[in-house]
Amino acid sequence: MNTIPSIGIPPLAGITTYERAAQPGLSVEENVELMRRLNYVETRLYELSAAFLNPTPEWEVKCALSLHLYLDGEHSQSLRTRVAELRKPPLCLDRVPDPTLQALMDEALRAQDTVELVAGVYGVIRPALLAAYRWHMEQTNPLFDHPTVRIMKQSAEEEEQMIAWGQAALEALLADEDARARADAWTAHLRAYLRAAGGIRGCDERLPAESVPAPRATDPFVPDLDPRRDWRSGDVHNFHYRANDVYLDPEADYEERLLALMFKGFHEMDVPEMMASIVLQTRGKPWEYYRDQGRQLWDEARHAMMGEVWFAKSGVDWSRYPNHVGWAMHLNLDREPLERHAILYYIEQSLMDGKIGKKLEWEIARSAGDLLATYFQDYDWADEVLHARSGRRWLKPDLGDVKRIMAFAREAAARPSPAMESRARSTPQVDWWPRFVRDVLRRESSSRSGTAHAIVPDFETIASG
């Protein structure tokens, strides 16, 4: 097609050929309409991951939901930014684009256990979303709509990774014929709703409404915010927890302080569990708010995985020791969303203190001579600086300056915690730290700090998990 003599350098910035660039693709209007549907699915998947973070007991699934929530938030932000560039106000990005697409996502939100959750999301919805991204890239012009194609390439690649994880997870979950039957029934149910919506794009032949199975989503969705763990987390209502005290104990040796610091990091899965409740119950914010909370939620899950990796490297079987859910449970069940967010910010801001905060944690790891832990704490410290800045950004409009936010948080945290108190009364509160030290360090503990915590009653202990 090119009539200009070539000097051998790829034309059109190497993006495509003249032949492909000369083929008109999706119009601006068609592009925007499709991206609105993609954005709707991404935002609902974000919600779905948040909704299942607490009731899902499997640790590995909690980790993946944290990552996938973050990625869905980023995908939605990219789509929103691109739609805003395509001269189509009003953007209408927070409206339901199609009631049948809404029905599909409402049904997915009614999964009754981990098998249904993974089978439905990773066996039906994400594969359909990936197919829609691929179709979109094929149909639009790769040169003149390059900003859209670039967004979709990254989103498609990440969807592929999520689906691969989901397929492997589902295979592990299908331990018997009953589980397989439930997975098959639920995927068939959701596929019917997907067909009724004409697929994610809304362009496929639609299943008639009378052929769609009866919905589960007959009442408004109420999220389950009571954190659950599988058997490997031990007695999750044994709130006798000393790691926060021991790592700060100057009388303890650095080896034990480091062990406490690594368990403290591992324990931070309670932060994603708590933050999931914030994003589920906080309505009407700009999408940047949910994107920022999703990033912090994923960061906190990574901090828990830092401890998990350190334990794996050190040969520590963490399933032998309780990893309680008290902090997330207490805030999710006994405090309002704004109070939870303010308390979280109080912690993040307090960690900026060089004497007791993230700098000290990094120094403990370095003094213990542990290169891996020092590396972890270096990035953990950087994350928390970002989180404190994000907290200020989003809390100031509701609560005022930092001084007022901190006062609000102290007042909110100081009130009684009926959920923790009732669970503590029905659960033996056992000090397991000495046994943990003997098992891992092969000696007796050098610290007595925190031995009085049969339940965590004061603000500093509750706030720090």
Secondary structure, DSSP 4 states (H G I P E B T S, - for coil): ---SPP-SSPSGGGS--HHHHTS----HHHHHHHHHHHHHHHHHHHHHHHHHHTT---HHHHHHHHHHHHHHHHHHHHHHHHHHTTT--S--TTS-S-HHHHHHHHHHTT--SHHHHHHHIIIIIHHHHHHHHHHHHHHS-TTTTHHHHHHHHHHHHHHHHHHHHHHHHHHHH--SHHHHHHHHHHHHHHHHHHHHTTTTTT-SPPPPGGGSPPPS--S------S----GGG--TT-----HHHHHT-TTS-HHHHHHHHHHHHHGGGHHHHHHHHHHHH--S--HHHHHHHHHHHHHHHHHHHHHHHHHHHHT--GGGS----HHHHHHHHHS-HHHHHHHHHHHHHHTT-TTTSHHHHHHHHHHTT-HHHHHHHHHHHHHHHHHHHHHHHHHHHHH-SHHHHHHHHHHHHHS--HHHHHHHHTS-----HHHHHHHHHSS--S--TTTT-SS--SHHHHHT-
